Amino acid sequence: MDITMAVWRDGEAAYRASTSTAAFHRTPQGLVDYLWRSQPFPDGAVLSTGTGIVPALDFTLHAGDVVEISIEGVGTLRNPVRAQQSDLDWLVEAINHPLTRRAHRSGFPE
């Protein structure tokens, strides 16, 4: 599966790169098999491998950037970069009130 990552800044790609699951040291099925050997997960599990894409050391995210990671056949994850920790204080409320998240999606680029 192809994996692409882009960092959008002011409507343009400030960084873009791609890789594939073929570049993994182990196959995705091998990773899953190894995970389930370690212990049971009666409610399921999320296996996070990272993207395998790392920008050069001189690249820095800026407030307002949008990081987009797409995996062929899976979908796209988009996350905005925030300037202050206080921009994320609403997440504490979202622990007990999950619908709070909807109020914070406005203005987020699709």
N, C-alpha and C positions, 0 to 999 in steps of 0.2 A: 504494500500500500504506500502510495506517495504521501509525504508529510511536508507541508509548506508552512513557513512562518513569515509574516510581514509585520513591520511596525509602521503604522500610518501616522504621519505628522503633517498637519495643515493640508490634508487631502491628498498627499503624495506619499509613496512608499519611501521611507527613510532607510529602511533595511528590508531585504527580502532574500530568503534562501530556502533550499529544500533538501530533503533526504528521502530515504525509503526504509521500510521495515527490512528490506533485504540487507541493509547495512548493520542490523542488529547482530551482536555476537551470538545470541540465542534466538531461535524462532519465537514468535508470539506464543504459540502453543507450548513450547518448551518452558517459557516463563510462567505461564499459567500452571502447568504441571508442577513446576518447582514450588510455586506459591502454595498450592493445595497440599503438597507433601509436608509442609512445615507445621500446619495446624488446621483444624476445621474452621470453616466460616459459615455457620448455619444461616446467617442472614445475607450471605454473599460478600463480595469484596471488590474493591477497585484496585486495579494494578496500574500504577503510573510509571511509565518508562522515561518520561521526559521527551523532548522532541529530537534530541541528537543534533540540534542546531544551536550554535553558540556564536554570537557576533564577536567581532574583534574587540580587544580590550579598550580601545579608544571610543567605542560606541556607548552612549549613555541614553537611557530613556528620559523623556521630559514630561512634565505635567501636561496633560492633554493628548499625549500619544495614545494610540489604540493598538494593542498587541493582538494579532490575529493568527491562530494556529488552525490549520485545516488538515484533516486526515481523510484520504480518499475512502469513500464508503461509510464513514463515521459521521462527519459533520465538521462544523467550524466553531471554535471558541473565540470570543472577542472580549477583551478586558481593557478598560480605560486605565490610564496611569493617572493617579491622583497626586497632588502636591503635598498635602499635609495628612498626618495620621488622623486628624480630626475629621477629614473628609469621609472616613470610614467608621466613625463612631456609631452610626445607625446600625451597623452589624450586630452590636451588643443587643439592641432592641429586637432585632430580627431573630435572635435565638428563641425568644418566647413568642414572637409574633411574626411568623414566616411571611405573611403577606406584605409586611413592611417593605420588602425588597422591590415590589412593583412600583412603589412611589419613587424609588431612586433610579429607575430605568429611563425616565423621561430625558430627552435630549441626547441619549446614547445612540450613536450612528448604527444603522442596521447594515 
